[in-house]
Amino acid sequence: MNYRKDKYGHDLSILGFGCMRFPSDKAETEREVMAAIAAGVNYFDTAYIYPGSESTLGDILHKNNVREKVHIATKLPHYLIKSVAGLEKMFQEQLKRLKTDYIDYYLMHMLSDVDTFARLKELGIEEWLEEKKKNGQIRQVGFSYHGNTEMFCRLLDEYDWDMCMIQYNYLDEHSQAGRRGLQYAHKKGLPVMIMEPLRGGKLVNKLPSDAHKIFAEYPVQHTPAQWAFRWLWNQKEVTCVLSGMNSSEMVADNIHTASTVEIGEMGEAEEAMLKKVVSAINAKMKVGCTGCAYCMPCPRHVDIPGAFAAYNGRYAENKFWAVVEYIKCTALRKTSTAASNCIGCGLCEKHCPQHIAIRDELKNVQKELEGPAYRLVRKAVEKFKAF
């Protein structure tokens, strides 16, 4: 197993165990977790809202007496918190579930923007975190993020974070936090944990035939999953890549890749090949947005790159995935960033290097993605904010 350092010099396995979807068979889950630990995996990622995950992980680590061999990362659902008392109650419940008296990495779950963090600061979360770090119950603090590069970088500057987590893969190289956000975090000395390295399995199970052909014809042979992981671990800025491993075969394969990869092993030829794969995946794209964000900021707060990424996903992947992504990047924020906020001022179009008719395309986004399900979620979020 290869390792990279966190902010304070601790060794973290470059392969992390994502615990969101454990197998239903608890004995099989235990075998996979213990096999990963035996092979050197020492970063386990869970969250309060993952059904049964914290308790299952805690039971396994306690039963096998391996708590001190691993780093536990779990997450606070800050959107459910109304007071420091509520925060403390939830944290104590997490400690009980995990059968531990400290958390190695405590993340704000899906921290969406600086306004949301400002609300948490008003509740007193900075003082609470400082006390928890002082008494050793929390070792390091971070946040997980879905959104655009600009807001990610702003959040990085809002607090003295110890680490962060982003969605990043060769398909999302220039969307979400993107490569620019990854590099900005690295320059600030922060380890970056990667989620969705396979884009929910799309980069393995849902590749178009043209993409499979490109892989098959390349002189160096790896599976699609191995290519995706190697692309990430090729970058020195990537600290740990999470994988939701739910079979012994997957655990073994990912461990083999994580034990044989080296920073910088991929060159221009491999990068060019993967760009061809991306082109094959995006053949059905509706908007030629590259995620450069030159159109930002929008005076009406529209997340233009995020909206177009979800809209393109509607046709390249499926509508359900697209709506979920669109909800994440527009509705789960203190200030809505929906396409429907657009007033047609046209400022964005003056700066778009792709000369996209942004105003017209945002109307298409609204039509396709702001249906009844989206409006229901947005209404619920607005109601929650009113408390």
C-alpha positions in Angstrom: 0.0 0.0 0.0 1.2 3.5 -0.8 0.7 6.3 1.6 0.6 10.1 1.5 0.8 12.6 4.4 -2.0 14.6 6.0 -1.5 18.2 7.2 0.3 17.0 10.3 2.5 14.4 8.8 0.4 11.3 9.5 0.5 8.5 6.9 -2.8 8.0 5.1 -3.4 5.1 2.7 -4.0 6.5 -0.8 -7.0 4.1 -0.9 -9.8 4.9 1.5 -12.7 2.7 2.4 -16.0 4.4 1.6 -18.6 3.1 4.0 -21.8 4.6 2.6 -23.1 1.3 1.1 -21.9 -1.7 3.1 -23.0 -5.2 1.9 -26.2 -6.4 3.6 -24.4 -9.4 4.8 -22.6 -8.2 8.0 -20.2 -11.1 8.0 -19.1 -10.3 4.4 -18.7 -6.6 5.4 -16.5 -7.6 8.3 -14.3 -9.8 6.0 -13.9 -7.0 3.5 -13.1 -4.3 6.1 -10.6 -6.6 7.9 -9.0 -7.6 4.5 -8.5 -3.9 3.7 -6.9 -3.2 7.1 -4.6 -6.2 6.8 -3.5 -4.8 3.4 -2.7 -1.4 4.9 -5.9 0.6 4.2 -6.2 3.0 7.2 -8.8 5.6 6.2 -12.5 4.8 6.7 -15.1 7.3 5.7 -18.7 7.3 7.0 -21.4 9.8 8.0 -24.2 10.3 10.4 -26.8 10.0 7.7 -25.5 6.8 6.1 -28.0 4.2 7.3 -26.4 1.9 9.8 -22.9 2.7 8.6 -21.4 4.3 11.7 -22.7 1.5 13.9 -21.5 -1.2 11.6 -18.0 0.2 11.3 -17.8 0.8 15.0 -18.9 -2.8 15.8 -16.2 -4.2 13.4 -13.4 -2.1 14.7 -14.3 -2.8 18.3 -14.8 -6.5 17.9 -11.4 -7.0 16.2 -9.6 -4.5 18.4 -8.3 -2.5 15.5 -9.5 1.0 16.3 -6.0 2.4 16.8 -4.9 1.0 13.4 -7.2 3.2 11.4 -8.4 6.8 10.9 -12.1 7.3 11.1 -13.7 10.1 9.1 -17.3 10.9 9.7 -19.5 13.8 9.0 -21.8 16.3 10.7 -25.2 16.9 9.0 -25.0 20.6 9.8 -28.3 21.2 7.9 -30.0 19.4 10.8 -28.4 21.5 13.5 -30.2 24.4 15.2 -28.0 24.9 18.3 -24.7 23.9 19.9 -26.7 21.7 22.3 -28.1 19.9 19.3 -24.6 19.6 17.8 -23.2 18.2 21.0 -26.1 15.6 21.2 -25.5 14.4 17.7 -21.7 14.2 18.2 -22.1 12.1 21.3 -24.4 9.8 19.4 -21.8 9.4 16.7 -19.1 8.5 19.3 -21.5 5.9 20.7 -22.2 4.4 17.3 -18.6 4.2 16.4 -17.6 2.8 19.8 -14.8 5.3 20.2 -14.0 8.4 22.3 -12.5 10.4 19.4 -12.9 11.1 15.7 -9.8 11.5 13.5 -11.4 13.6 10.8 -14.7 15.4 11.4 -16.2 16.9 8.3 -19.1 19.4 7.7 -21.2 17.2 5.4 -22.0 18.8 2.0 -21.0 22.3 3.1 -22.4 24.3 0.2 -21.4 28.0 0.5 -19.9 30.7 2.8 -23.3 31.8 3.9 -24.1 28.4 5.3 -20.8 28.4 7.1 -21.6 31.9 8.4 -24.8 30.5 9.9 -22.8 27.7 11.7 -20.4 30.3 13.0 -23.2 32.3 14.4 -24.4 29.2 16.3 -20.9 29.0 17.8 -19.4 26.1 15.9 -15.9 27.6 15.8 -15.7 27.6 19.6 -17.3 24.2 19.8 -14.7 22.7 17.4 -11.8 24.5 19.2 -12.9 22.9 22.5 -13.3 19.4 20.9 -9.8 19.6 19.3 -8.4 20.8 22.6 -9.8 17.9 24.6 -8.9 15.4 21.8 -12.4 14.3 20.9 -11.8 15.7 17.4 -8.3 15.5 15.9 -8.9 17.3 12.5 -11.7 19.3 10.9 -12.7 19.5 7.3 -15.7 19.6 5.0 -17.1 17.7 2.0 -18.2 19.7 -1.0 -20.4 19.6 -4.1 -20.4 22.8 -6.1 -18.4 25.1 -8.3 -14.7 26.0 -8.1 -15.2 29.6 -7.1 -17.2 28.8 -4.0 -14.9 25.9 -3.0 -11.9 28.3 -3.0 -13.9 30.8 -1.0 -14.8 28.2 1.6 -11.2 27.2 1.9 -10.3 30.7 3.0 -13.2 30.9 5.5 -11.6 28.8 8.2 -8.3 27.1 9.2 -9.3 23.7 7.9 -7.2 20.6 8.3 -8.5 18.8 5.2 -11.3 18.7 2.6 -13.2 16.3 0.4 -14.3 16.8 -3.2 -15.9 14.9 -6.1 -13.2 14.5 -8.7 -12.5 12.2 -11.5 -11.3 12.4 -15.1 -14.8 13.3 -16.3 -15.2 16.0 -13.6 -11.7 17.4 -14.2 -13.1 21.0 -14.8 -16.4 20.8 -13.0 -17.3 20.9 -9.3 -14.2 21.9 -7.4 -12.2 20.6 -10.3 -8.5 20.5 -10.8 -8.2 24.2 -10.0 -9.8 23.7 -6.6 -7.7 20.7 -5.9 -4.5 22.6 -6.6 -5.7 25.6 -4.6 -6.3 23.3 -1.6 -2.9 21.7 -2.1 -1.2 25.1 -2.1 -2.8 25.9 1.2 -1.2 22.7 2.6 -4.5 20.7 2.9 -4.8 17.0 2.1 -7.6 16.4 -0.3 -9.8 13.3 -0.1 -11.6 12.2 -3.3 -15.1 10.9 -3.5 -16.9 9.6 -6.6 -13.7 8.5 -8.4 -15.8 6.3 -10.7 -18.7 8.8 -10.9 -21.1 6.4 -9.2 -19.9 3.5 -11.4 -20.5 5.4 -14.6 -16.8 5.2 -15.5 -17.0 1.4 -15.2 -20.4 0.0 -15.8 -22.0 2.7 -18.0 -19.3 3.5 -20.5 -20.4 3.8 -24.2 -19.0 1.2 -26.6 -16.7 3.8 -28.2 -15.0 4.4 -24.8 -14.5 0.6 -24.3 -12.9 0.5 -27.8 -10.5 3.3 -26.9 -9.3 1.4 -23.8 -9.1 -1.9 -25.7 -6.9 -0.4 -28.4 -4.5 1.3 -26.1 -1.1 -0.5 -25.9 -1.1 -0.4 -22.0 -3.9 -2.5 -20.6 -5.8 -1.6 -17.4 -9.5 -2.0 -16.6 -11.7 1.1 -16.7 -11.6 1.3 -12.9 -7.9 1.0 -12.8 -7.5 3.8 -15.3 -9.8 6.0 -13.3 -7.8 5.4 -10.0 -4.4 5.7 -11.7 -5.4 9.0 -13.2 -6.2 10.3 -9.7 -3.2 8.9 -8.0 -0.9 10.2 -10.8 -1.5 13.7 -9.2 0.5 14.6 -6.2 -2.3 16.9 -4.9 -4.6 13.9 -4.3 -4.1 12.5 -0.8 -6.7 9.7 -0.5 -9.3 8.2 -2.9 -12.4 6.7 -1.5 -13.9 3.6 -2.9 -17.2 2.1 -1.8 -15.9 -1.4 -2.0 -18.7 -4.0 -1.6 -17.0 -7.3 -2.7 -13.8 -9.1 -1.8 -12.8 -9.0 -5.5 -13.1 -5.2 -5.6 -11.1 -4.8 -2.4 -8.3 -6.9 -3.7 -8.2 -5.2 -7.1 -8.2 -1.7 -5.6 -5.5 -2.6 -3.1 -3.3 -4.0 -6.0 -3.7 -0.8 -7.9 -3.0 1.4 -4.8 0.1 -0.7 -4.1 1.6 -0.4 -7.6 0.8 3.2 -8.8 3.4 6.0 -8.7 3.0 9.8 -9.0 3.7 11.0 -12.5 3.6 7.6 -14.1 1.0 8.7 -16.6 2.3 11.0 -19.4 0.8 13.0 -22.3 -0.2 9.8 -24.2 -2.3 8.5 -21.4 -3.9 11.9 -20.8 -4.7 12.2 -24.5 -6.3 8.7 -24.5 -8.5 9.6 -21.5 -9.6 12.8 -23.1 -10.8 10.7 -26.0 -12.7 8.6 -23.6 -14.3 11.8 -22.1 -15.2 12.9 -25.6 -16.9 9.5 -26.2 -18.8 9.8 -22.9 -19.9 13.4 -23.7 -20.9 12.8 -27.3 -24.5 13.5 -26.3 -23.7 16.8 -24.5 -26.2 19.6 -25.1 -24.0 22.5 -24.1 -20.3 22.8 -24.8 -19.5 24.2 -21.4 -15.9 23.5 -20.2 -16.5 24.6 -16.6 -14.0 27.4 -16.9 -16.3 29.7 -14.9 -15.3 32.9 -16.8 -19.0 33.6 -16.9 -19.0 33.8 -13.1 -20.0 35.4 -10.7 -23.6 35.8 -11.8 -25.4 38.9 -10.2 -28.4 36.6 -9.6 -26.2 33.8 -8.1 -26.9 31.3 -10.8 -24.4 28.5 -10.8 -23.9 28.5 -14.5 -21.2 25.8 -14.9 -23.0 23.6 -12.3 -26.3 23.9 -14.1 -24.8 23.0 -17.4 -22.9 20.0 -16.0 -26.2 18.6 -14.6 -28.0 19.4 -17.9 -25.4 17.6 -20.0 -25.6 14.7 -17.6 -29.3 14.5 -18.3 -28.5 13.4 -21.8 -25.1 11.7 -21.3 -26.3 9.7 -18.3 -29.9 9.8 -17.0 -32.4 12.2 -15.7 -32.5 11.0 -12.1 -28.7 11.5 -11.7 -29.0 14.9 -13.4 -31.7 16.1 -11.0 -29.8 14.9 -8.0 -26.7 16.7 -9.1 -28.7 19.8 -9.9 -30.3 19.8 -6.5 -26.9 19.6 -4.9 -25.4 22.5 -6.8 -28.5 24.8 -6.7 -31.1 24.0 -4.0 -29.0 22.9 -1.0 -27.6 26.3 -0.4 -28.6 29.2 1.8 -29.0 31.3 -1.4 -30.5 29.5 -4.4 -28.2 29.2 -7.5 -30.9 27.8 -9.8 -31.2 28.6 -13.5 -34.6 30.1 -12.9 -32.9 33.0 -11.0 -31.7 34.3 -14.4 -33.1 37.7 -15.4 -31.4 37.7 -18.8 -28.9 40.5 -18.2 -26.4 38.8 -20.6 -23.3 39.7 -18.6 -22.2 36.1 -18.6 -22.3 35.8 -22.3 -19.8 38.6 -22.7 -17.1 36.5 -21.0 -17.8 33.0 -22.3 -14.9 31.8 -24.4 -17.1 29.1 -26.0 -19.6 31.8 -27.1 -22.5 29.8 -25.6 -26.0 31.4 -25.7 -26.1 31.1 -21.9 -29.4 32.8 -21.4 -31.2 30.5 -23.8 -29.5 27.4 -22.5 -30.5 28.3 -18.9 -34.1 28.3 -19.9 -33.6 24.8 -21.2 -32.0 23.8 -17.9 -35.0 25.2 -16.1 -37.4 23.3 -18.3 -35.6 20.0 -18.0 -34.4 20.0 -14.4 -36.7 22.2 -12.4 -39.7 19.9 -12.5 -42.1 18.9 -9.6 -39.4 16.9 -7.7 -37.0 19.7 -7.8 -39.6 22.3 -6.8 -40.6 20.1 -3.9 -37.0 19.8 -2.6 -36.4 23.5 -3.0 -39.6 24.4 -1.2 -38.5 22.1 1.7 -35.1 23.7 1.8 -36.6 27.1 1.9 -38.9 26.1 4.7 -36.0 24.7 6.7 -34.1 28.0 6.2 -37.0 29.9 7.8 -36.4 28.3 11.2 
